[in-house]
Amino acid sequence: MPTALITGATAGIGAEFARQLAAKGYDLVLVSRDEARLRETAGRLPVDVEVLPADLSTVDGRAVVESRLTERPVDLLVNNAGIGLPGEFPDTPLEDMQRQLEINVVAVLRLTKVAADTMVARGRGDIINVASVAGFMSGHEATYTASKNWVIAFSEGVAGKLRGTGVRVQALCPGFTHTEFHERAGVKKVGPGFLWLDVEQVVAGSLADLRRGKVVSVPSPQYKAVVALLGLIPRGLMRAVGSRVNTREPGV
């Protein structure tokens, strides 16, 4: 049986990856800070599930997951854990921004590297890094957008370097998605209803794009159009508009 390790696995996109991968016959390793919710999630899945409590904002927490990936390599890594922050950049404590960076960037870097090393040695494996449509923007939610922009660029770069090794890497870029993200970040849901996606659609689209070998997955027609449009907007104009808008894409 193949095995998948999923971070941020107790809700939203992470929990949906667990459901869909279990249905495809994967055994699972689920990672989250909340052990009680991990066990509750594991109890609903019809496959072998290992729960791995870890706080990815800490060196010790990341080390727990890195050790698991090294000692018992997995076939698929889903780097889904990520956080947003409720305030604007000038009003946000530095410690909160540092924690966001540790989860959204450092954990993705380290777990991708550790997993990729074992996968290259075996000649097979897949890595999905959950980014965001927000990562294609500039001048918008400074730290969150920057972290997701990094995930996209990083995933594209690693995918290129690993071409021909049997290891596939994807940056998943959802738009507005119905998850707990807004409640946890302390921000209101915004945007018209047609822009909101279900987690089932996001995860199914990601896995379908992985099979096709797509490095950047934008799993909906409306957000493919949004990303194409963003590519036509001058960066200066995007910064000016983004600086006046207080919205955040809740796909993580």
N, C-alpha and C positions, 0 to 999 in steps of 0.2 A: 504493500500500500504506500502511495506517495504521502509525504508529510508537508504541511504548510504551517509556517509560523506567522501569526498576525499580531501586530501591535495595535493598541487602542481597540481591543476586540470586544468590548462589552456593550457597545451601542453603535447606532448609525451605520456608516459604511463598513467599519471593521466587523461588526456583528453580522452584517449581510454577507460579507466575504466568507465568514465562518459557515453560515447556512448554505451558501451556494457551493462552496468547496466540499463541505460534508456530503452534499447531494451527489457530487462528482466522485466520491470515494476517497477523499483525502482524510487521513488522520490529522489532528490539529494540535498546535501548541499556541495557546492564547495568552497574550501579555497585556497586563493592565496594572495600575496601582491598587485597584480595589479587588482584593481576593474574594470577598463574598460575592460580588457581581460576576467575577470570573467563574466561580463554581456554579452559580445560577445559570449562566450562559452555557457552560459545559454540559449541565444536566439536561438541556433541551436538544442536544445534538446526538444523532444516532451513530456516532463513530467514536473511536478512541480519542480522548481529549486530555492533554496535559495542561494544567494551569500553571502559569509562571508569573507570580506577582513581582513587579519591578517598577520603580519610578525612573523613567527615562530622562528626567531632568538632572539626575545625579550620576556621578562616576560609578558608584557602586551598583546602582540599578542597571545601567548599561552593561556593566561587566557581567552581571547575571545572565543577560540575554546573549552577550557575545560568547560566553563560555558554553552555553547550550548550543549555539550555532556551530562552534568549533568541535565540540566533543561528539555531537550527534547531528551531523549536517542534515538540512532539510532540502526539499525539492522546490519549494516556493516560499519566498519571503515577501510579506506584504507590510511595508512600512506605512501604516495608516495613522499612528498616533500623531497628534498635533493640537496646538491650542491657539486661540485668538485672545485678544485683550480688549476690554470694554472702552478704555479711554483713548484720547488722542495722544500723539507722541509727547507733546510738552508736559502733559499731565500724568503720564504713566511712570511709576517707579522704575528705576533702573534695574532693580532686582527682578521685577516681573518680566521685563524685556529680556534679561539674561536667561531666565527660565524658559521663555518661549524659544529663544535661539537654541538652547540645549536640546529641546524636544524636536523642534521643527527642522533643525539643520544638523546639529552634531550627532544626534542619535541616528538620523538617516545616513549620514556619512559613515559612521562606524559600523552599523549593522550591515549596510550594503557591502562594505569592504570585506568584513569577516565572512559573510555568506558567499560573496563572489569568489573569494579565494578557494573555498571548499568546492564550489560548483565547477569552477574551471578545472580543478584537479580531477573531478569526476567526468568532465565533458558534458555536463547538462545542468539545467536549473533555470529558474525564473525569479525575477525580482520586480515587484510593483511598488513604486514610490508614489504615494498619494500627494499630489500637488493641488492645483486650483486654477480655474480660469483667471482668478485674481493675479496669478503669477505672470500674466501677459500684460498687466497694467503697470503704470508708473505714476508716482505722485498720489498714491491711494493706499491708505492704511499702511504707513511706512514700514513697520517691522514685519507685519504679517505678509504683505505683498512681497517684500524683499525675500523673505524666507521661502515662499513658494516659487518665486522666480528662480531662486538658487536650486530648488529641487528639480525644476524642469531642466535647467542648464546642466546640472550635475548628471541627471539620468541620461540625457542625450549624449553627454561626453563619455560616460561609462559604457553605454550601449555601443558607441562607436569603437571604443578600445577593446571590447569583448567580442566584436563581430568575428564569427568563425570558430569560436570556442565552444559553442553549444549552449551558451548562457544568454538569455534574453532579459533585457531591462526595459521597463516601461515607466513613463511619468503619466499618471492618471490625473486628468484635469477636469473635475466636475464643476458645474456652476451651482446655483442655489439648489440645495438638496435638503429634503425633510429629514433632519437629524436633531440631536440634542445640542448641536453646536452653539446655537444662539443663546439658549438658556445658560449653558456653561460659561460662555463669554460675556454674558450680561448685556447683550444687545438685542434690539428689536428686529423681527423679520421684516424685510422690505421687498419691493419689486412685485410686478404683476404675476398672477397665478400661472400663466403659461411658461414662465421662466423657472418654475419650481419643479425639480425632478424627484422621483422616488428612488430610494436606495437600490431597489431591485434593478431598475434600469441602468443605474450607474455601474453597478458591479457586473451585471451581465455584459454591458458594453465593454468594460475593461477586459474581461476574460476573452470575449470574442476578438477584440483588437490584439490581445496577447497572442492568440492562435495565429492571427494574420501577420504577426511580426511588427506591428505598429509601435513605434517608440513613444510617441505622444498620443495619448488617447483622450479625446474630447467626446464623451459618449452621449451626444444628443444633437439633432439637427440645428436646434436654435442656438446652442453654444458654439457649434462649428461656425455658424454665421457670425456670432459675436467675435470669436477669435479672428476670423478673416477680416472683419471690420476694424478691429483694434490694430491690425497690421498696417492699415492704411492711414491711421491717425498720426499726425506728427507728435513726437514725444513731448514737445513743449506744450502743445494743446492738451495732451492727455494729463500732464502734470497739473496744468491749471484747473482742469475740470475735476481731477481726482482730489485736489486739495480742498475742494468745496463740498465734497460728497462724503457722508459718513455711513457707508455701507460696507458689508463684508460678506464674502462668499462662504457659506457654511458647509463646505463639502468634506470637512475633516473631522 
